[in-house]
Amino acid sequence: MASEEIITKFRDFIEKYYYTDLLNAIRKGKNSINIDFSILSKFDITLSDQLLEKFSEIIESAEEAIKQFDIPEAKYPIHLRFFNLPKSAYLKIRNIRSENLSKLISTEGLIRQASDVRPRILLATFECPKCGAQIVVKQMGKKLKRPTRCSCGRKSNFKQIDKKMVDVQRLIIEESPENLEGGEQPKRINVFLEEDLLDPELEKRRYPGNKIKVVGVIKEVAVSLRSGGQSTTYDLLIEANNVETVDEEFEEIKLSPKDKKVIKELSMKKNIYDLLKRSIAPSIYGHENIKEAIVLQLFGGIRKKREDGTRTRGDIHIFLVGDPGSGKSQILRYVSSLSPKARYVAGKGATTAGLTASVVKDEFLKGWSLEAGALVLANKGVACLDELDKMSSEDTGAMHEALEQQTITIAKANIQATLRAETSVLAAANPKFGRFDPYSLISKQIDLPPTLINRFDLIFPIRDIPNIELDEKIATHVLELAKDSSAQKAEIEPSLLRKYIAYAKQNCFPKITAGAIREIKKFYVDLRSAAALEEGEVKSIPISARQLEALVRMAEASAKIRLDNKVTKKDAKKAIKLLRSCMEAVALDAETGKFDIDRITTGITATQRSKISILKRIIDMLTDKVGKSIPISDILNEADNEGIDKAKAEEILDNLKKKGDIFEPKPGLVQKIG
């Protein structure tokens, strides 16, 4: 098909279907219009096929056709951005081959890395020093291309007098995990974006972690050898014609009027909390409190920024610890599939760089750039961290800042940056020795620092204890699912639940009422005042300010579920009930029968701290009395007089030795250090 014929056909096509869109784009100062490829196919199937096969040639004729409309306000060239390509044009990144070169294709993937936007020369104008003629050279590669000769015969020393520049950015996209089969490594490809595709409004929705659909042309790029020559092997890249964001945050999900009507009707139901609970991982039987907590986590509280610049997070963090086979991983998998921006990370497969961020060499800008990890990629989403106890202490240590401050600070290779990690964390771990021991401190059973455990709002121990009635129900549930996989359907379909959460996050920003404040304040003060009345030097800390903030977050999330803009007394009671159930499981001191948050935060209860201080006082007293070397038998006798039994006193002495407070110069004697 001749170029004149192509220009005529495109002119007729745009005049018939897109002339109004073209005028609107020009009026708004834009230099591109979006074209539905299926409409072009219906208009002329031959033309659409040629566009797929010889895109670069055909698109020049198409843009020439737009110039013929001769609209005075237009800034040419005006680009055509295609979407809705046929299924035959869709290729997975791993299936792109040399036969696809110069063809228009569509593919999708996750953005792993994005360079800064930089200007690139598109056209360079040179002047001949001999005759003054101007020569325009189109720039295609990385190296500036100069004219080879002038019409007057001159072959060198041409002076560059002008240049036309366009913005350019490189993205590295990677295949989505859900499209991979077992054992496959996700493949990557470079995508280059130019001009109007880098509009700031569009660019801010394309950052590492987002899923995008790319329509573009496959091009080859020469690979340079270290020796300076050119390799016979070429690399592949995509020159983007159009980019659509697929994976959005809850706040960006678009809802139709019909969706909004269904959501509002659903929120009016009296049993909405139960419906939502039963919609979380319906294939897992029981765990009602955990499912209720996850519902609150998905809706989340309100992030607050105060006048002094400090921030309070609105995201709720949940930690599940329990016996193997209790359904923890299945719950995490379900949540990671439900949230539009979620990342699932497991055990030994995660490192500090994989969780936070790494510094990588940027070949495009010839410098260093940041590649985001799971917590940054899940920004405004949920990070599901399974087998947390299997990660090394260096890797889990990197999470402290992300969980509380919700930022990741990097200072490496001359790069100093603070990345946002406004992420809700749902973590799971097994006890250190395989099965959960209800009589041992939770912090001693998890191979994680107590300071990290303390950053979770809710901690749920899951115990697998034989129970005839419960076991029968679980067996029936599992076997019914084995017989018919659709037997246990969610009360609210995942697609509708996703829209419900999105609507709540977009439209509900509840304010706490006086009634809710009184309820939370009473709970907090009553627990603290009970500890204040205790006798003895060391008092237990039943609840801290962190748990107070957690109560506010959960109460706000409860109000969001009802699509209410007020946090009521009922919401406060729901949050208190959930927190109390967790505290009874993990923060109840068996020796006193009272709450002691130090069971979680430090691993040492107030009762133990009291006994340690008594033993230290005994050692000080005996040092003054008998000298530096003290017989252990004397310490045990004095401890017995203070009400500390022999076994407990020996355990405390062993711990003091490990910490370096005392040492054993001879068998049966101890001596204080320092």
C-alpha positions as CSV (number, residue, x, y, z in Angstrom):
1,M,0.0,0.0,0.0
2,A,1.5,3.3,-1.1
3,S,2.2,6.0,1.5
4,E,-0.3,8.5,-0.2
5,E,-3.0,5.8,0.1
6,I,-2.2,5.2,3.8
7,I,-2.3,8.9,4.5
8,T,-5.7,9.2,2.9
9,K,-7.1,6.2,4.8
10,F,-5.9,7.5,8.1
11,R,-7.3,11.0,7.4
12,D,-10.7,9.4,6.6
13,F,-10.5,7.2,9.8
14,I,-9.6,10.1,12.1
15,E,-12.2,12.3,10.5
16,K,-14.9,9.7,11.0
17,Y,-14.1,8.4,14.5
18,Y,-11.6,10.7,16.3
19,Y,-11.9,14.3,15.0
20,T,-13.6,15.5,18.2
21,D,-11.0,13.8,20.3
22,L,-8.3,15.5,18.2
23,L,-9.8,18.9,18.7
24,N,-10.2,18.3,22.5
25,A,-6.6,17.2,22.8
26,I,-5.3,20.3,20.9
27,R,-7.6,22.6,23.1
28,K,-6.0,21.1,26.2
29,G,-2.5,21.6,24.9
30,K,-1.8,17.8,24.4
31,N,0.1,16.4,21.5
32,S,-1.4,12.8,21.4
33,I,-4.7,11.0,21.1
34,N,-5.6,7.5,22.2
35,I,-6.8,5.2,19.4
36,D,-8.8,1.9,20.0
37,F,-7.1,-0.6,17.7
38,S,-10.3,-2.7,17.4
39,I,-12.1,0.3,15.8
40,L,-9.2,0.7,13.3
41,S,-9.5,-3.0,12.5
42,K,-13.2,-2.6,11.7
43,F,-12.5,0.4,9.6
44,D,-9.8,-1.3,7.5
45,I,-8.4,-4.7,8.4
46,T,-5.5,-4.4,5.9
47,L,-4.4,-1.1,7.3
48,S,-4.5,-2.5,10.9
49,D,-2.5,-5.6,9.9
50,Q,0.2,-3.4,8.2
51,L,0.4,-1.2,11.3
52,L,1.2,-4.3,13.4
53,E,3.9,-5.5,10.9
54,K,5.5,-2.2,9.8
55,F,4.7,0.1,12.6
56,S,7.5,2.7,12.2
57,E,6.7,3.3,8.5
58,I,2.9,3.4,8.9
59,I,2.9,5.6,11.9
60,E,4.8,8.3,10.0
61,S,2.0,8.4,7.4
62,A,-0.6,8.5,10.1
63,E,1.0,11.5,11.8
64,E,1.3,13.1,8.3
65,A,-2.5,12.6,7.9
66,I,-3.2,14.6,11.1
67,K,-1.1,17.5,9.7
68,Q,-3.4,17.7,6.7
69,F,-6.3,18.9,9.0
70,D,-4.2,22.1,9.3
71,I,-5.6,23.1,12.7
72,P,-4.0,26.5,13.6
73,E,-3.6,25.9,17.4
74,A,-2.0,22.4,16.9
75,K,1.6,21.7,17.9
76,Y,2.8,19.1,15.5
77,P,3.7,16.2,15.5
78,I,0.5,14.8,17.2
79,H,1.1,11.2,18.1
80,L,-1.3,8.3,17.9
81,R,-1.3,6.1,21.1
82,F,-2.9,2.7,20.5
83,F,-4.6,0.4,23.0
84,N,-6.8,-2.7,22.9
85,L,-4.5,-4.6,20.6
86,P,-5.7,-8.1,19.4
87,K,-4.7,-11.2,21.4
88,S,-2.5,-12.3,18.6
89,A,-0.3,-9.2,19.3
90,Y,0.1,-10.1,23.0
91,L,3.5,-11.6,23.9
92,K,5.0,-12.6,27.3
93,I,8.4,-11.0,27.9
94,R,10.0,-14.5,27.7
95,N,8.5,-15.2,24.3
96,I,9.8,-12.1,22.5
97,R,12.2,-13.2,19.7
98,S,14.1,-11.7,16.8
99,E,11.2,-12.5,14.4
100,N,9.2,-9.9,16.4
101,L,11.7,-7.1,15.6
102,S,10.0,-3.9,14.2
103,K,6.5,-5.3,15.0
104,L,3.9,-3.7,17.3
105,I,3.2,-5.9,20.3
106,S,1.6,-5.6,23.7
107,T,3.0,-7.1,26.9
108,E,2.7,-6.6,30.6
109,G,4.9,-6.8,33.7
110,L,5.9,-5.2,37.0
111,I,8.1,-2.1,37.0
112,R,11.3,-3.1,38.8
113,Q,13.4,0.0,38.1
114,A,12.7,3.4,36.7
115,S,15.4,5.9,35.7
116,D,15.1,9.7,36.0
117,V,13.5,11.5,33.1
118,R,16.3,13.0,31.0
119,P,16.3,15.0,27.7
120,R,17.6,13.3,24.5
121,I,18.4,14.8,21.1
122,L,15.9,13.8,18.5
123,L,17.1,16.0,15.6
124,A,20.5,17.8,15.4
125,T,21.1,20.6,12.9
126,F,24.6,21.1,11.6
127,E,26.1,23.9,9.4
128,C,28.6,23.5,6.7
129,P,31.5,25.9,7.3
130,K,32.2,26.0,3.5
131,C,28.9,26.9,2.0
132,G,26.7,27.6,5.1
133,A,24.1,24.9,4.2
134,Q,22.2,23.5,7.1
135,I,22.0,19.7,7.5
136,V,19.4,18.0,9.8
137,V,20.4,14.6,11.1
138,K,18.0,12.3,12.9
139,Q,19.5,10.8,16.1
140,M,18.8,7.1,16.7
141,G,21.6,5.7,18.8
142,K,23.4,6.6,22.0
143,K,26.3,8.3,20.1
144,L,25.7,11.7,18.4
145,K,25.5,11.2,14.7
146,R,27.2,13.8,12.5
147,P,26.7,14.4,8.7
148,T,29.0,12.4,6.5
149,R,29.1,15.0,3.7
150,C,27.6,18.2,2.4
151,S,26.1,18.9,-1.1
152,C,29.1,21.1,-1.8
153,G,31.5,18.2,-1.3
154,R,32.8,18.9,2.3
155,K,33.1,15.8,4.5
156,S,34.1,17.0,8.0
157,N,34.2,19.7,10.7
158,F,30.4,20.4,10.6
159,K,29.3,22.7,13.4
160,Q,26.2,21.8,15.4
161,I,24.0,24.9,15.6
162,D,20.7,23.6,16.9
163,K,19.0,20.5,18.3
164,K,15.4,19.3,19.0
165,M,15.2,17.5,22.3
166,V,12.6,15.1,23.8
167,D,12.2,13.7,27.3
168,V,13.1,10.1,27.7
169,Q,12.9,7.5,30.5
170,R,13.9,3.9,30.8
171,L,11.8,1.4,32.7
172,I,12.8,-2.2,33.5
173,I,9.8,-4.4,33.6
174,E,9.6,-8.0,34.8
175,E,7.1,-10.8,34.3
176,S,4.4,-10.9,37.0
177,P,4.8,-13.8,39.5
178,E,1.2,-15.1,38.8
179,N,2.2,-15.7,35.2
180,L,5.1,-18.0,36.0
181,E,5.1,-21.7,36.2
182,G,6.9,-23.6,39.0
183,G,10.7,-23.0,39.0
184,E,10.7,-20.3,36.2
185,Q,12.8,-17.2,36.6
186,P,11.0,-14.0,35.7
187,K,12.4,-12.4,32.6
188,R,13.0,-8.7,32.2
189,I,13.1,-6.2,29.3
190,N,14.0,-2.5,28.9
191,V,11.1,-0.2,27.9
192,F,11.8,3.4,26.6
193,L,9.2,6.1,27.0
194,E,9.3,9.5,25.2
195,E,7.5,12.8,25.0
196,D,3.9,12.9,26.1
197,L,4.1,9.4,27.7
198,L,6.2,11.2,30.4
199,D,3.4,13.6,31.4
200,P,3.9,14.2,35.2
201,E,0.3,13.1,35.9
202,L,0.9,9.8,34.1
203,E,4.5,9.3,35.4
204,K,3.5,9.5,39.1
205,R,1.4,6.3,38.6
206,R,4.4,4.4,37.2
207,Y,6.8,3.7,40.0
208,P,8.5,0.5,41.0
209,G,6.0,-2.1,42.1
210,N,3.2,-1.0,39.7
211,K,1.9,-3.4,37.1
212,I,1.7,-1.9,33.6
213,K,0.6,-2.9,30.1
214,V,3.0,-1.7,27.4
215,V,2.2,-1.3,23.7
216,G,5.3,-0.8,21.7
217,V,7.8,-1.8,18.9
218,I,10.5,-4.3,19.5
219,K,13.9,-2.9,18.6
220,E,17.4,-4.3,18.7
221,V,20.4,-2.5,20.3
222,A,24.0,-3.3,19.8
223,V,26.0,-4.7,22.7
224,S,29.5,-3.2,23.0
225,L,32.5,-5.4,24.0
226,R,35.0,-4.4,26.7
227,S,37.6,-4.3,24.0
228,G,35.7,-1.5,22.3
229,G,34.3,-3.5,19.4
230,Q,30.7,-4.5,18.7
231,S,29.4,-7.9,19.7
232,T,27.5,-10.1,17.2
233,T,24.8,-10.5,19.9
234,Y,22.1,-7.9,20.2
235,D,19.9,-6.9,23.1
236,L,16.2,-6.3,22.8
237,L,14.1,-3.4,24.0
238,I,10.6,-1.9,23.6
239,E,10.1,1.6,22.3
240,A,6.7,2.3,23.9
241,N,3.8,3.7,21.9
242,N,1.4,3.6,24.9
243,V,1.6,2.6,28.6
244,E,-1.4,1.7,30.8
245,T,-1.3,1.2,34.6
246,V,-2.9,-2.2,35.5
247,D,-2.0,-2.6,39.1
248,E,-3.4,0.4,41.1
249,E,-3.7,1.3,44.7
250,F,-7.1,0.9,46.5
251,E,-7.3,4.7,46.3
252,E,-7.0,4.7,42.5
253,I,-9.5,1.9,41.6
254,K,-12.3,3.4,39.5
255,L,-15.8,2.7,40.6
256,S,-19.0,2.9,38.4
257,P,-22.3,4.3,39.7
258,K,-23.6,0.7,39.8
259,D,-20.6,-0.4,42.0
260,K,-21.2,2.5,44.4
261,K,-24.9,1.6,44.7
262,V,-24.1,-2.1,45.5
263,I,-21.4,-1.0,48.0
264,K,-23.8,1.4,49.9
265,E,-26.5,-1.3,50.1
266,L,-24.0,-3.8,51.4
267,S,-22.8,-1.3,54.1
268,M,-26.3,-0.9,55.4
269,K,-26.6,-4.6,56.4
270,K,-26.5,-5.2,60.1
271,N,-24.3,-8.3,59.7
272,I,-21.7,-6.6,57.5
273,Y,-18.9,-7.4,59.9
274,D,-19.7,-11.1,59.8
275,L,-20.1,-11.1,56.0
276,L,-16.6,-9.5,55.7
277,K,-15.1,-12.0,58.2
278,R,-16.6,-15.0,56.3
279,S,-15.2,-13.6,53.0
280,I,-11.5,-13.7,54.2
281,A,-9.9,-17.1,53.2
282,P,-13.2,-19.1,53.2
283,S,-11.2,-22.3,52.6
284,I,-9.7,-22.0,56.1
285,Y,-12.0,-23.0,59.0
286,G,-12.2,-21.0,62.2
287,H,-9.7,-18.3,63.2
288,E,-12.6,-15.8,63.6
289,N,-10.6,-13.2,65.6
290,I,-7.7,-13.3,63.1
291,K,-10.1,-12.9,60.1
292,E,-11.8,-9.9,61.9
293,A,-8.3,-8.3,62.5
294,I,-7.4,-8.8,58.8
295,V,-10.6,-7.1,57.7
296,L,-9.7,-4.1,59.9
297,Q,-6.2,-4.2,58.5
298,L,-7.4,-4.1,54.9
299,F,-9.6,-1.0,55.6
300,G,-6.9,0.6,57.8
301,G,-6.9,3.7,60.0
302,I,-6.2,7.3,59.1
303,R,-2.6,8.5,58.6
304,K,-2.1,11.7,60.5
305,K,0.4,14.5,60.0
306,R,0.7,17.0,62.8
307,E,1.7,20.6,62.7
308,D,5.1,19.8,64.2
309,G,5.9,17.6,61.2
310,T,5.5,14.2,63.1
311,R,3.3,11.5,61.6
312,T,1.2,8.7,63.0
313,R,0.7,5.7,60.8
314,G,-2.7,4.5,59.9
315,D,-1.7,1.0,58.7
316,I,-2.3,-1.9,61.1
317,H,0.4,-4.6,61.5
318,I,-0.6,-8.2,62.4
319,F,1.7,-11.1,63.5
320,L,0.5,-14.7,63.5
321,V,2.7,-17.2,65.4
322,G,1.7,-20.8,65.8
323,D,2.0,-24.5,65.1
324,P,2.7,-25.8,61.6
325,G,-0.3,-26.7,59.5
326,S,-2.6,-24.2,61.2
327,G,-3.4,-22.3,57.9
328,K,-1.1,-19.2,58.4
329,S,0.4,-19.4,54.9
330,Q,-3.0,-19.9,53.2
331,I,-4.3,-16.8,55.0
332,L,-1.3,-14.8,53.8
333,R,-1.6,-16.0,50.3
334,Y,-5.3,-15.1,50.2
335,V,-4.6,-11.5,51.4
336,S,-1.8,-11.1,48.9
337,S,-4.2,-12.0,46.1
338,L,-6.9,-9.8,47.4
339,S,-5.0,-6.5,47.8
340,P,-4.2,-4.8,44.5
341,K,-0.7,-3.8,45.7
342,A,0.5,-6.8,47.8
343,R,3.8,-8.7,48.0
344,Y,4.2,-12.2,49.3
345,V,7.7,-12.9,50.7
346,A,8.8,-16.1,52.4
347,G,11.5,-17.0,54.8
348,K,15.0,-17.6,53.5
349,G,14.0,-16.3,50.1
350,A,14.2,-12.7,51.5
351,T,17.2,-10.5,52.2
352,T,17.7,-7.0,53.5
353,A,17.9,-5.7,49.9
354,G,14.9,-7.7,48.8
355,L,12.8,-6.3,51.7
356,T,13.9,-2.7,51.6
357,A,15.9,-1.5,48.6
358,S,19.1,-2.1,46.7
359,V,21.5,0.2,44.8
360,V,22.2,-1.1,41.3
361,K,24.3,0.2,38.3
362,D,22.1,2.2,35.9
363,E,23.4,1.5,32.4
364,F,21.1,4.2,30.9
365,L,22.3,7.1,33.0
366,K,25.8,5.6,33.6
367,G,25.4,5.9,37.4
368,W,23.6,4.3,40.3
369,S,19.9,3.9,40.8
370,L,17.6,2.4,43.5
371,E,15.7,-0.8,43.0
372,A,12.8,-1.1,45.4
373,G,12.3,-4.1,47.7
374,A,9.1,-5.8,48.8
375,L,8.1,-3.3,51.6
376,V,8.6,-0.3,49.2
377,L,6.8,-2.1,46.3
378,A,3.8,-2.8,48.5
379,N,3.6,0.9,49.4
380,K,-0.2,1.7,50.1
381,G,-0.8,-2.1,50.0
382,V,-0.1,-5.2,52.1
383,A,3.3,-6.9,52.6
384,C,2.7,-10.6,53.5
385,L,5.9,-11.9,55.2
386,D,5.7,-15.7,55.7
387,E,8.2,-17.7,57.8
388,L,9.5,-14.5,59.4
389,D,11.5,-16.6,62.0
390,K,13.6,-18.1,59.2
391,M,15.0,-14.8,58.1
392,S,18.4,-13.8,59.5
393,S,18.7,-11.1,62.2
394,E,20.3,-8.7,59.8
395,D,17.4,-9.0,57.4
396,T,14.6,-8.6,60.0
397,G,16.6,-5.7,61.6
398,A,16.0,-3.7,58.4
399,M,12.3,-3.8,59.1
400,H,12.3,-1.7,62.3
401,E,12.1,1.7,60.5
402,A,9.6,0.5,57.9
403,L,7.1,-0.8,60.5
404,E,6.9,2.3,62.6
405,Q,8.2,5.3,60.6
406,Q,7.0,3.8,57.3
407,T,10.1,4.9,55.4
408,I,13.2,3.1,54.1
409,T,16.3,5.2,54.4
410,I,19.2,4.4,52.1
411,A,22.8,5.8,52.2
412,K,24.9,3.7,49.7
413,A,27.1,4.3,46.8
414,N,26.7,8.1,47.0
415,I,22.9,7.8,47.0
416,Q,21.0,9.2,49.9
417,A,17.3,8.6,49.7
418,T,14.2,8.0,51.8
419,L,11.7,5.8,50.2
420,R,8.0,5.5,51.2
421,A,6.9,2.3,52.7
422,E,3.3,3.1,53.9
423,T,2.6,-0.6,54.0
424,S,0.4,-2.8,56.2
425,V,2.4,-5.9,57.3
426,L,0.8,-9.3,57.8
427,A,3.6,-11.6,59.1
428,A,3.6,-15.3,60.2
429,A,6.1,-17.4,62.0
430,N,6.5,-20.8,63.7
431,P,7.7,-21.2,67.3
432,K,11.5,-21.7,67.7
433,F,11.1,-25.4,68.7
434,G,8.4,-26.3,66.2
435,R,5.3,-26.3,68.4
436,F,3.8,-23.6,70.5
437,D,4.4,-23.7,74.3
438,P,1.6,-21.9,76.1
439,Y,3.7,-21.8,79.4
440,S,6.7,-20.0,77.9
441,L,7.0,-16.4,77.0
442,I,6.1,-15.7,73.4
443,S,9.2,-13.6,72.8
444,K,11.4,-16.6,73.9
445,Q,9.7,-18.9,71.4
446,I,10.2,-16.6,68.3
447,D,13.7,-16.1,67.0
448,L,13.0,-12.4,66.5
449,P,14.1,-9.4,68.6
450,P,11.4,-8.2,71.0
451,T,11.7,-4.7,69.7
452,L,10.4,-5.9,66.3
453,I,7.6,-8.0,67.8
454,N,6.5,-4.9,69.8
455,R,5.9,-3.0,66.5
456,F,3.0,-5.3,65.6
457,D,-0.5,-4.0,66.7
458,L,-2.0,-7.4,67.1
459,I,-0.2,-10.7,67.8
460,F,-2.2,-14.0,67.5
461,P,-0.8,-17.3,68.8
462,I,-2.4,-20.2,66.9
463,R,-2.3,-23.5,68.9
464,D,-3.1,-26.9,67.4
465,I,-4.7,-28.7,70.4
466,P,-6.7,-31.9,69.9
467,N,-10.4,-31.2,70.4
468,I,-13.0,-33.7,69.3
469,E,-15.8,-31.2,68.4
470,L,-13.5,-28.8,66.7
471,D,-11.5,-31.5,64.9
472,E,-14.8,-33.0,63.5
473,K,-15.8,-29.6,62.1
474,I,-12.4,-29.0,60.5
475,A,-12.3,-32.5,59.0
476,T,-15.9,-32.0,57.5
477,H,-14.8,-28.6,56.2
478,V,-11.6,-29.9,54.5
479,L,-13.3,-33.0,53.1
480,E,-16.2,-31.0,51.7
481,L,-13.7,-28.8,49.9
482,A,-11.9,-31.9,48.6
483,K,-15.2,-33.2,47.2
484,D,-16.3,-29.9,45.7
485,S,-13.8,-27.0,45.5
486,S,-16.7,-24.5,45.2
487,A,-18.4,-25.7,48.4
488,Q,-17.0,-22.9,50.5
489,K,-17.7,-19.7,48.6
490,A,-16.9,-16.2,50.0
491,E,-20.0,-14.3,51.2
492,I,-18.7,-11.3,49.3
493,E,-16.8,-12.0,46.0
494,P,-13.1,-10.9,46.1
495,S,-13.8,-8.4,43.2
496,L,-16.6,-6.7,45.1
497,L,-14.7,-6.8,48.4
498,R,-11.8,-5.1,46.6
499,K,-14.2,-2.4,45.4
500,Y,-15.8,-2.0,48.8
501,I,-12.4,-1.4,50.5
502,A,-11.4,1.0,47.6
503,Y,-14.7,3.0,48.2
504,A,-14.1,3.2,51.9
505,K,-10.5,4.3,51.5
506,Q,-11.5,7.0,48.9
507,N,-14.5,8.4,50.7
508,C,-14.4,7.7,54.4
509,F,-12.1,9.6,56.8
510,P,-13.8,9.1,60.2
511,K,-13.2,11.4,63.1
512,I,-13.1,10.0,66.6
513,T,-16.1,11.1,68.8
514,A,-16.2,12.0,72.5
515,G,-17.9,8.7,73.3
516,A,-15.2,6.7,71.6
517,I,-12.4,8.7,73.3
518,R,-14.0,8.1,76.8
519,E,-14.2,4.3,76.1
520,I,-10.6,4.0,75.0
521,K,-9.3,6.3,77.7
522,K,-11.2,4.3,80.4
523,F,-9.7,1.0,79.2
524,Y,-6.2,2.4,79.0
525,V,-6.3,4.3,82.4
526,D,-8.0,1.4,84.2
527,L,-5.2,-1.0,83.2
528,R,-2.4,1.4,84.0
529,S,-3.9,2.4,87.4
530,A,-4.2,-1.3,88.4
531,A,-0.4,-1.5,87.9
532,A,0.2,1.7,89.8
533,L,-1.4,0.2,92.9
534,E,1.0,-2.8,92.9
535,E,3.4,-3.2,95.8
536,G,7.2,-3.6,95.2
537,E,10.0,-1.8,93.5
538,V,9.2,-3.0,90.0
539,K,5.7,-2.5,88.6
540,S,4.3,-4.3,85.6
541,I,3.4,-2.2,82.5
542,P,0.0,-3.6,81.3
543,I,-0.3,-1.4,78.3
544,S,1.8,1.2,76.5
545,A,1.2,4.2,74.2
546,R,1.8,1.9,71.2
547,Q,-1.3,-0.2,72.1
548,L,-3.3,3.1,72.6
549,E,-2.5,4.2,69.1
550,A,-3.4,0.7,67.8
551,L,-6.8,1.0,69.4
552,V,-7.5,4.3,67.6
553,R,-6.4,2.7,64.2
554,M,-8.7,-0.3,64.7
555,A,-11.6,1.9,65.8
556,E,-11.2,4.1,62.7
557,A,-11.0,1.0,60.5
558,S,-14.2,-0.3,62.1
559,A,-16.0,3.0,61.2
560,K,-14.8,2.7,57.6
561,I,-16.4,-0.7,57.3
562,R,-19.8,1.0,57.9
563,L,-18.8,3.8,55.6
564,D,-19.3,6.1,58.5
565,N,-17.4,9.4,59.1
566,K,-17.6,9.1,62.9
567,V,-15.8,6.7,65.1
568,T,-18.4,5.7,67.7
569,K,-18.3,4.0,71.1
570,K,-19.3,0.8,69.4
571,D,-16.2,0.9,67.2
572,A,-14.0,1.6,70.2
573,K,-15.5,-1.5,72.0
574,K,-14.8,-3.6,69.0
575,A,-11.2,-2.5,68.9
576,I,-10.8,-3.0,72.7
577,K,-12.3,-6.5,72.5
578,L,-9.9,-7.6,69.8
579,L,-6.8,-6.1,71.6
580,R,-7.9,-7.7,74.9
581,S,-8.1,-11.1,73.3
582,C,-4.6,-10.7,71.9
583,M,-3.2,-9.5,75.3
584,E,-4.8,-12.3,77.2
585,A,-3.0,-14.7,74.8
586,V,0.4,-13.1,74.8
587,A,0.7,-10.4,77.6
588,L,-0.8,-12.2,80.6
589,D,1.7,-12.8,83.4
590,A,0.9,-16.4,84.7
591,E,2.5,-15.6,88.1
592,T,0.4,-12.6,88.9
593,G,-2.6,-13.1,86.6
594,K,-2.2,-9.5,85.3
595,F,-1.3,-8.0,82.0
596,D,2.3,-7.2,81.4
597,I,3.3,-5.9,78.0
598,D,7.0,-6.5,78.8
599,R,6.3,-10.2,78.1
600,I,6.3,-9.1,74.4
601,T,8.5,-6.0,74.4
602,T,11.5,-7.2,76.4
603,G,10.9,-10.9,77.1
604,I,11.2,-10.2,80.8
605,T,8.1,-9.7,82.9
606,A,7.9,-7.3,85.8
607,T,7.9,-10.3,88.2
608,Q,11.1,-11.5,86.8
609,R,12.7,-8.0,86.7
610,S,11.8,-7.7,90.4
611,K,13.5,-11.0,91.2
612,I,16.6,-10.0,89.2
613,S,16.8,-6.7,91.1
614,I,16.5,-8.6,94.4
615,L,19.3,-11.1,93.5
616,K,21.5,-8.2,92.4
617,R,20.9,-6.5,95.7
618,I,21.8,-9.7,97.5
619,I,25.1,-10.0,95.6
620,D,25.9,-6.3,96.5
621,M,25.1,-6.9,100.1
622,L,27.2,-10.2,100.3
623,T,30.1,-8.4,98.4
624,D,30.3,-5.8,101.2
625,K,30.0,-8.6,103.9
626,V,32.2,-11.5,102.7
627,G,34.4,-9.9,99.9
628,K,34.5,-10.1,96.1
629,S,34.2,-13.9,95.8
630,I,30.7,-15.0,97.1
631,P,29.7,-18.6,97.7
632,I,26.6,-19.5,95.5
633,S,25.1,-21.3,98.5
634,D,25.0,-18.1,100.4
635,I,23.2,-16.3,97.5
636,L,20.6,-19.1,97.3
637,N,20.0,-19.0,101.1
638,E,19.4,-15.3,101.0
639,A,17.2,-15.6,97.9
640,D,15.1,-18.3,99.7
641,N,14.6,-15.8,102.6
642,E,13.3,-13.3,100.0
643,G,10.8,-15.8,98.6
644,I,12.7,-16.9,95.5
645,D,13.0,-20.6,95.2
646,K,16.3,-22.3,94.4
647,A,15.6,-23.3,90.8
648,K,14.5,-19.7,89.9
649,A,17.5,-18.2,91.7
650,E,19.9,-20.5,89.8
651,E,18.2,-19.6,86.5
652,I,18.7,-15.9,87.2
653,L,22.3,-16.4,88.1
654,D,22.9,-18.3,84.8
655,N,21.3,-15.4,82.9
656,L,23.5,-12.8,84.8
657,K,26.6,-14.8,83.8
658,K,25.5,-14.8,80.1
659,K,25.0,-11.1,80.2
660,G,28.4,-10.5,81.8
661,D,27.2,-9.0,85.1
662,I,28.9,-11.7,87.1
663,F,31.5,-14.5,86.5
664,E,32.6,-17.7,88.2
665,P,36.3,-17.5,89.2
666,K,36.1,-20.9,90.9
667,P,33.4,-23.6,91.1
668,G,30.8,-22.7,93.7
669,L,31.9,-19.0,93.8
670,V,30.7,-15.9,91.8
671,Q,32.1,-12.5,91.5
672,K,30.6,-9.2,90.4
673,I,32.1,-7.6,87.3
674,G,32.9,-3.9,87.6
